[in-house]
Amino acid sequence: GKTAVTADIANAALFFLSPAARQITGQTLVIDGGWTAVSPVPSLDFVEEKD
C-alpha cells in the first residue's frame, strides 16, 4: 500500500459524482492504500511530523 495523496481522494469523489456510481448508495469508501485491510487499527508509523 501507499499513503493516499490529494489526487487519490479527488478521483474517488469524482467517481461518486459520475454516472458509473448511479447504483451506489450509503457506502463508505476507505482511501488508505490498503492499510486497513492489513490492520483494523491504522498505524501512524508512516506519518511524518512537520516542524
N, CA, C and O atoms as a Maestro MAE file, in Angstrom:
{
 s_m_m2io_version
 :::
 2.0.0
}

f_m_ct {
 s_m_title
 :::
 protein
 m_atom[204] {
  # First column is atom index #
  i_m_mmod_type
  r_m_x_coord
  r_m_y_coord
  r_m_z_coord
  i_m_residue_number
  s_m_chain_name
  s_m_pdb_residue_name
  s_m_pdb_atom_name
  i_m_atomic_number
  :::
  1 25 0.807 -1.184 0.000 1 A "GLY " " N  " 7
  2 3 0.000 0.000 0.000 1 A "GLY " " CA " 6
  3 2 0.852 1.250 0.000 1 A "GLY " " C  " 6
  4 15 2.067 1.202 0.194 1 A "GLY " " O  " 8
  5 25 0.201 2.348 -0.217 2 A "LYS " " N  " 7
  6 3 0.880 3.640 -0.186 2 A "LYS " " CA " 6
  7 2 -0.042 4.658 0.447 2 A "LYS " " C  " 6
  8 15 -1.261 4.484 0.465 2 A "LYS " " O  " 8
  9 25 0.535 5.701 0.954 3 A "THR " " N  " 7
  10 3 -0.249 6.769 1.547 3 A "THR " " CA " 6
  11 2 -1.009 7.501 0.448 3 A "THR " " C  " 6
  12 15 -0.446 7.806 -0.603 3 A "THR " " O  " 8
  13 25 -2.273 7.779 0.687 4 A "ALA " " N  " 7
  14 3 -3.092 8.489 -0.293 4 A "ALA " " CA " 6
  15 2 -2.623 9.929 -0.443 4 A "ALA " " C  " 6
  16 15 -2.195 10.569 0.517 4 A "ALA " " O  " 8
  17 25 -2.715 10.413 -1.663 5 A "VAL " " N  " 7
  18 3 -2.415 11.814 -1.943 5 A "VAL " " CA " 6
  19 2 -3.718 12.499 -2.332 5 A "VAL " " C  " 6
  20 15 -4.737 11.838 -2.534 5 A "VAL " " O  " 8
  21 25 -3.684 13.794 -2.434 6 A "THR " " N  " 7
  22 3 -4.882 14.580 -2.732 6 A "THR " " CA " 6
  23 2 -5.597 14.081 -3.981 6 A "THR " " C  " 6
  24 15 -6.826 14.006 -4.002 6 A "THR " " O  " 8
  25 25 -4.847 13.740 -5.015 7 A "ALA " " N  " 7
  26 3 -5.453 13.274 -6.269 7 A "ALA " " CA " 6
  27 2 -6.225 11.970 -6.071 7 A "ALA " " C  " 6
  28 15 -7.249 11.767 -6.724 7 A "ALA " " O  " 8
  29 25 -5.765 11.090 -5.194 8 A "ASP " " N  " 7
  30 3 -6.478 9.840 -4.924 8 A "ASP " " CA " 6
  31 2 -7.861 10.123 -4.347 8 A "ASP " " C  " 6
  32 15 -8.849 9.512 -4.757 8 A "ASP " " O  " 8
  33 25 -7.925 11.033 -3.414 9 A "ILE " " N  " 7
  34 3 -9.199 11.379 -2.780 9 A "ILE " " CA " 6
  35 2 -10.108 12.101 -3.770 9 A "ILE " " C  " 6
  36 15 -11.310 11.837 -3.818 9 A "ILE " " O  " 8
  37 25 -9.543 13.005 -4.553 10 A "ALA " " N  " 7
  38 3 -10.324 13.733 -5.558 10 A "ALA " " CA " 6
  39 2 -10.901 12.774 -6.592 10 A "ALA " " C  " 6
  40 15 -12.060 12.915 -6.983 10 A "ALA " " O  " 8
  41 25 -10.113 11.806 -7.038 11 A "ASN " " N  " 7
  42 3 -10.604 10.847 -8.034 11 A "ASN " " CA " 6
  43 2 -11.734 9.991 -7.485 11 A "ASN " " C  " 6
  44 15 -12.672 9.665 -8.212 11 A "ASN " " O  " 8
  45 25 -11.658 9.625 -6.221 12 A "ALA " " N  " 7
  46 3 -12.745 8.863 -5.607 12 A "ALA " " CA " 6
  47 2 -14.016 9.701 -5.535 12 A "ALA " " C  " 6
  48 15 -15.107 9.201 -5.811 12 A "ALA " " O  " 8
  49 25 -13.883 10.963 -5.169 13 A "ALA " " N  " 7
  50 3 -15.047 11.855 -5.114 13 A "ALA " " CA " 6
  51 2 -15.653 12.031 -6.500 13 A "ALA " " C  " 6
  52 15 -16.875 12.025 -6.651 13 A "ALA " " O  " 8
  53 25 -14.807 12.188 -7.505 14 A "LEU " " N  " 7
  54 3 -15.304 12.330 -8.877 14 A "LEU " " CA " 6
  55 2 -16.026 11.066 -9.334 14 A "LEU " " C  " 6
  56 15 -17.020 11.149 -10.055 14 A "LEU " " O  " 8
  57 25 -15.539 9.908 -8.926 15 A "PHE " " N  " 7
  58 3 -16.228 8.664 -9.263 15 A "PHE " " CA " 6
  59 2 -17.644 8.673 -8.700 15 A "PHE " " C  " 6
  60 15 -18.589 8.327 -9.409 15 A "PHE " " O  " 8
  61 25 -17.807 9.064 -7.435 16 A "PHE " " N  " 7
  62 3 -19.135 9.086 -6.830 16 A "PHE " " CA " 6
  63 2 -20.062 10.088 -7.508 16 A "PHE " " C  " 6
  64 15 -21.282 9.936 -7.452 16 A "PHE " " O  " 8
  65 25 -19.504 11.096 -8.139 17 A "LEU " " N  " 7
  66 3 -20.312 12.080 -8.860 17 A "LEU " " CA " 6
  67 2 -20.609 11.658 -10.293 17 A "LEU " " C  " 6
  68 15 -21.407 12.304 -10.973 17 A "LEU " " O  " 8
  69 25 -19.983 10.591 -10.756 18 A "SER " " N  " 7
  70 3 -20.127 10.171 -12.149 18 A "SER " " CA " 6
  71 2 -21.325 9.240 -12.338 18 A "SER " " C  " 6
  72 15 -21.837 8.679 -11.369 18 A "SER " " O  " 8
  73 25 -21.771 9.075 -13.590 19 A "PRO " " N  " 7
  74 3 -22.857 8.136 -13.879 19 A "PRO " " CA " 6
  75 2 -22.509 6.690 -13.501 19 A "PRO " " C  " 6
  76 15 -23.413 5.894 -13.246 19 A "PRO " " O  " 8
  77 25 -21.240 6.341 -13.462 20 A "ALA " " N  " 7
  78 3 -20.832 4.976 -13.111 20 A "ALA " " CA " 6
  79 2 -21.228 4.605 -11.683 20 A "ALA " " C  " 6
  80 15 -21.316 3.421 -11.357 20 A "ALA " " O  " 8
  81 25 -21.464 5.585 -10.843 21 A "ALA " " N  " 7
  82 3 -21.802 5.333 -9.439 21 A "ALA " " CA " 6
  83 2 -23.299 5.452 -9.168 21 A "ALA " " C  " 6
  84 15 -23.708 5.546 -8.011 21 A "ALA " " O  " 8
  85 25 -24.106 5.450 -10.199 22 A "ARG " " N  " 7
  86 3 -25.542 5.713 -10.009 22 A "ARG " " CA " 6
  87 2 -26.258 4.667 -9.156 22 A "ARG " " C  " 6
  88 15 -27.307 4.968 -8.586 22 A "ARG " " O  " 8
  89 25 -25.729 3.457 -9.051 23 A "GLN " " N  " 7
  90 3 -26.366 2.414 -8.242 23 A "GLN " " CA " 6
  91 2 -25.740 2.277 -6.855 23 A "GLN " " C  " 6
  92 15 -26.118 1.390 -6.089 23 A "GLN " " O  " 8
  93 25 -24.796 3.139 -6.534 24 A "ILE " " N  " 7
  94 3 -24.114 3.062 -5.241 24 A "ILE " " CA " 6
  95 2 -24.766 4.039 -4.269 24 A "ILE " " C  " 6
  96 15 -24.862 5.234 -4.545 24 A "ILE " " O  " 8
  97 25 -25.215 3.515 -3.129 25 A "THR " " N  " 7
  98 3 -25.802 4.369 -2.096 25 A "THR " " CA " 6
  99 2 -25.312 3.912 -0.725 25 A "THR " " C  " 6
  100 15 -25.077 2.723 -0.505 25 A "THR " " O  " 8
  101 25 -25.164 4.844 0.174 26 A "GLY " " N  " 7
  102 3 -24.860 4.532 1.563 26 A "GLY " " CA " 6
  103 2 -23.576 3.763 1.792 26 A "GLY " " C  " 6
  104 15 -23.541 2.863 2.631 26 A "GLY " " O  " 8
  105 25 -22.544 4.088 1.081 27 A "GLN " " N  " 7
  106 3 -21.276 3.378 1.225 27 A "GLN " " CA " 6
  107 2 -20.205 4.277 1.821 27 A "GLN " " C  " 6
  108 15 -20.256 5.501 1.697 27 A "GLN " " O  " 8
  109 25 -19.251 3.656 2.459 28 A "THR " " N  " 7
  110 3 -18.063 4.347 2.939 28 A "THR " " CA " 6
  111 2 -16.894 3.828 2.121 28 A "THR " " C  " 6
  112 15 -16.632 2.625 2.103 28 A "THR " " O  " 8
  113 25 -16.201 4.711 1.454 29 A "LEU " " N  " 7
  114 3 -15.051 4.328 0.641 29 A "LEU " " CA " 6
  115 2 -13.788 4.717 1.397 29 A "LEU " " C  " 6
  116 15 -13.519 5.898 1.613 29 A "LEU " " O  " 8
  117 25 -13.026 3.721 1.792 30 A "VAL " " N  " 7
  118 3 -11.783 3.964 2.522 30 A "VAL " " CA " 6
  119 2 -10.663 4.120 1.498 30 A "VAL " " C  " 6
  120 15 -10.401 3.212 0.711 30 A "VAL " " O  " 8
  121 25 -10.013 5.268 1.516 31 A "ILE " " N  " 7
  122 3 -8.926 5.552 0.580 31 A "ILE " " CA " 6
  123 2 -7.645 5.614 1.403 31 A "ILE " " C  " 6
  124 15 -7.202 6.686 1.816 31 A "ILE " " O  " 8
  125 25 -7.061 4.437 1.632 32 A "ASP " " N  " 7
  126 3 -5.890 4.388 2.511 32 A "ASP " " CA " 6
  127 2 -4.780 3.490 1.978 32 A "ASP " " C  " 6
  128 15 -3.877 3.108 2.723 32 A "ASP " " O  " 8
  129 25 -4.842 3.154 0.706 33 A "GLY " " N  " 7
  130 3 -3.790 2.336 0.122 33 A "GLY " " CA " 6
  131 2 -3.747 0.911 0.651 33 A "GLY " " C  " 6
  132 15 -2.735 0.228 0.500 33 A "GLY " " O  " 8
  133 25 -4.825 0.456 1.264 34 A "GLY " " N  " 7
  134 3 -4.894 -0.904 1.777 34 A "GLY " " CA " 6
  135 2 -4.470 -1.079 3.221 34 A "GLY " " C  " 6
  136 15 -4.418 -2.205 3.714 34 A "GLY " " O  " 8
  137 25 -4.168 0.006 3.907 35 A "TRP " " N  " 7
  138 3 -3.696 -0.088 5.296 35 A "TRP " " CA " 6
  139 2 -4.715 -0.764 6.206 35 A "TRP " " C  " 6
  140 15 -4.330 -1.595 7.028 35 A "TRP " " O  " 8
  141 25 -6.003 -0.437 6.089 36 A "THR " " N  " 7
  142 3 -6.988 -1.041 6.991 36 A "THR " " CA " 6
  143 2 -7.306 -2.479 6.610 36 A "THR " " C  " 6
  144 15 -7.876 -3.207 7.422 36 A "THR " " O  " 8
  145 25 -6.957 -2.913 5.398 37 A "ALA " " N  " 7
  146 3 -7.129 -4.315 5.031 37 A "ALA " " CA " 6
  147 2 -6.124 -5.187 5.779 37 A "ALA " " C  " 6
  148 15 -6.394 -6.357 6.048 37 A "ALA " " O  " 8
  149 25 -4.984 -4.626 6.110 38 A "VAL " " N  " 7
  150 3 -3.930 -5.349 6.819 38 A "VAL " " CA " 6
  151 2 -4.154 -5.293 8.321 38 A "VAL " " C  " 6
  152 15 -3.925 -6.275 9.026 38 A "VAL " " O  " 8
  153 25 -4.600 -4.144 8.808 39 A "SER " " N  " 7
  154 3 -4.778 -3.952 10.240 39 A "SER " " CA " 6
  155 2 -6.024 -3.111 10.483 39 A "SER " " C  " 6
  156 15 -6.169 -2.046 9.882 39 A "SER " " O  " 8
  157 25 -6.926 -3.564 11.350 40 A "PRO " " N  " 7
  158 3 -8.124 -2.767 11.623 40 A "PRO " " CA " 6
  159 2 -7.827 -1.460 12.344 40 A "PRO " " C  " 6
  160 15 -8.649 -0.544 12.343 40 A "PRO " " O  " 8
  161 25 -6.649 -1.374 12.961 41 A "VAL " " N  " 7
  162 3 -6.242 -0.143 13.636 41 A "VAL " " CA " 6
  163 2 -5.096 0.453 12.830 41 A "VAL " " C  " 6
  164 15 -3.978 -0.060 12.878 41 A "VAL " " O  " 8
  165 25 -5.356 1.535 12.086 42 A "PRO " " N  " 7
  166 3 -4.298 2.114 11.255 42 A "PRO " " CA " 6
  167 2 -3.091 2.543 12.080 42 A "PRO " " C  " 6
  168 15 -3.230 3.114 13.162 42 A "PRO " " O  " 8
  169 25 -1.927 2.264 11.561 43 A "SER " " N  " 7
  170 3 -0.685 2.651 12.220 43 A "SER " " CA " 6
  171 2 -0.303 4.056 11.795 43 A "SER " " C  " 6
  172 15 -0.500 4.441 10.643 43 A "SER " " O  " 8
  173 25 0.234 4.806 12.711 44 A "LEU " " N  " 7
  174 3 0.702 6.149 12.393 44 A "LEU " " CA " 6
  175 2 2.216 6.173 12.206 44 A "LEU " " C  " 6
  176 15 2.819 7.245 12.168 44 A "LEU " " O  " 8
  177 25 2.832 4.998 12.088 45 A "ASP " " N  " 7
  178 3 4.282 4.918 11.930 45 A "ASP " " CA " 6
  179 2 4.771 5.602 10.661 45 A "ASP " " C  " 6
  180 15 5.907 6.075 10.614 45 A "ASP " " O  " 8
  181 25 3.931 5.661 9.630 46 A "PHE " " N  " 7
  182 3 4.349 6.230 8.356 46 A "PHE " " CA " 6
  183 2 4.129 7.738 8.282 46 A "PHE " " C  " 6
  184 15 4.529 8.368 7.303 46 A "PHE " " O  " 8
  185 25 3.509 8.319 9.283 47 A "VAL " " N  " 7
  186 3 3.217 9.753 9.284 47 A "VAL " " CA " 6
  187 2 4.457 10.515 9.731 47 A "VAL " " C  " 6
  188 15 5.045 10.224 10.773 47 A "VAL " " O  " 8
  189 25 4.837 11.488 8.928 48 A "GLU " " N  " 7
  190 3 5.992 12.315 9.274 48 A "GLU " " CA " 6
  191 2 5.528 13.558 10.011 48 A "GLU " " C  " 6
  192 15 4.534 14.181 9.637 48 A "GLU " " O  " 8
  193 25 6.252 13.911 11.059 49 A "GLU " " N  " 7
  194 3 5.956 15.157 11.757 49 A "GLU " " CA " 6
  195 2 6.613 16.299 11.014 49 A "GLU " " C  " 6
  196 15 7.768 16.200 10.601 49 A "GLU " " O  " 8
  197 25 5.881 17.379 10.845 50 A "LYS " " N  " 7
  198 3 6.427 18.564 10.188 50 A "LYS " " CA " 6
  199 2 6.696 19.624 11.237 50 A "LYS " " C  " 6
  200 15 5.870 19.875 12.114 50 A "LYS " " O  " 8
  201 25 7.852 20.236 11.136 51 A "ASP " " N  " 7
  202 3 8.214 21.282 12.100 51 A "ASP " " CA " 6
  203 2 7.569 22.594 11.761 51 A "ASP " " C  " 6
  204 15 7.768 23.581 12.469 51 A "ASP " " O  " 8
  :::
 }
 m_bond[203] {
  # First column is bond index #
  i_m_from
  i_m_to
  i_m_order
  :::
  1 1 2 1
  2 2 3 1
  3 3 4 2
  4 3 5 1
  5 5 6 1
  6 6 7 1
  7 7 8 2
  8 7 9 1
  9 9 10 1
  10 10 11 1
  11 11 12 2
  12 11 13 1
  13 13 14 1
  14 14 15 1
  15 15 16 2
  16 15 17 1
  17 17 18 1
  18 18 19 1
  19 19 20 2
  20 19 21 1
  21 21 22 1
  22 22 23 1
  23 23 24 2
  24 23 25 1
  25 25 26 1
  26 26 27 1
  27 27 28 2
  28 27 29 1
  29 29 30 1
  30 30 31 1
  31 31 32 2
  32 31 33 1
  33 33 34 1
  34 34 35 1
  35 35 36 2
  36 35 37 1
  37 37 38 1
  38 38 39 1
  39 39 40 2
  40 39 41 1
  41 41 42 1
  42 42 43 1
  43 43 44 2
  44 43 45 1
  45 45 46 1
  46 46 47 1
  47 47 48 2
  48 47 49 1
  49 49 50 1
  50 50 51 1
  51 51 52 2
  52 51 53 1
  53 53 54 1
  54 54 55 1
  55 55 56 2
  56 55 57 1
  57 57 58 1
  58 58 59 1
  59 59 60 2
  60 59 61 1
  61 61 62 1
  62 62 63 1
  63 63 64 2
  64 63 65 1
  65 65 66 1
  66 66 67 1
  67 67 68 2
  68 67 69 1
  69 69 70 1
  70 70 71 1
  71 71 72 2
  72 71 73 1
  73 73 74 1
  74 74 75 1
  75 75 76 2
  76 75 77 1
  77 77 78 1
  78 78 79 1
  79 79 80 2
  80 79 81 1
  81 81 82 1
  82 82 83 1
  83 83 84 2
  84 83 85 1
  85 85 86 1
  86 86 87 1
  87 87 88 2
  88 87 89 1
  89 89 90 1
  90 90 91 1
  91 91 92 2
  92 91 93 1
  93 93 94 1
  94 94 95 1
  95 95 96 2
  96 95 97 1
  97 97 98 1
  98 98 99 1
  99 99 100 2
  100 99 101 1
  101 101 102 1
  102 102 103 1
  103 103 104 2
  104 103 105 1
  105 105 106 1
  106 106 107 1
  107 107 108 2
  108 107 109 1
  109 109 110 1
  110 110 111 1
  111 111 112 2
  112 111 113 1
  113 113 114 1
  114 114 115 1
  115 115 116 2
  116 115 117 1
  117 117 118 1
  118 118 119 1
  119 119 120 2
  120 119 121 1
  121 121 122 1
  122 122 123 1
  123 123 124 2
  124 123 125 1
  125 125 126 1
  126 126 127 1
  127 127 128 2
  128 127 129 1
  129 129 130 1
  130 130 131 1
  131 131 132 2
  132 131 133 1
  133 133 134 1
  134 134 135 1
  135 135 136 2
  136 135 137 1
  137 137 138 1
  138 138 139 1
  139 139 140 2
  140 139 141 1
  141 141 142 1
  142 142 143 1
  143 143 144 2
  144 143 145 1
  145 145 146 1
  146 146 147 1
  147 147 148 2
  148 147 149 1
  149 149 150 1
  150 150 151 1
  151 151 152 2
  152 151 153 1
  153 153 154 1
  154 154 155 1
  155 155 156 2
  156 155 157 1
  157 157 158 1
  158 158 159 1
  159 159 160 2
  160 159 161 1
  161 161 162 1
  162 162 163 1
  163 163 164 2
  164 163 165 1
  165 165 166 1
  166 166 167 1
  167 167 168 2
  168 167 169 1
  169 169 170 1
  170 170 171 1
  171 171 172 2
  172 171 173 1
  173 173 174 1
  174 174 175 1
  175 175 176 2
  176 175 177 1
  177 177 178 1
  178 178 179 1
  179 179 180 2
  180 179 181 1
  181 181 182 1
  182 182 183 1
  183 183 184 2
  184 183 185 1
  185 185 186 1
  186 186 187 1
  187 187 188 2
  188 187 189 1
  189 189 190 1
  190 190 191 1
  191 191 192 2
  192 191 193 1
  193 193 194 1
  194 194 195 1
  195 195 196 2
  196 195 197 1
  197 197 198 1
  198 198 199 1
  199 199 200 2
  200 199 201 1
  201 201 202 1
  202 202 203 1
  203 203 204 2
  :::
 }
}
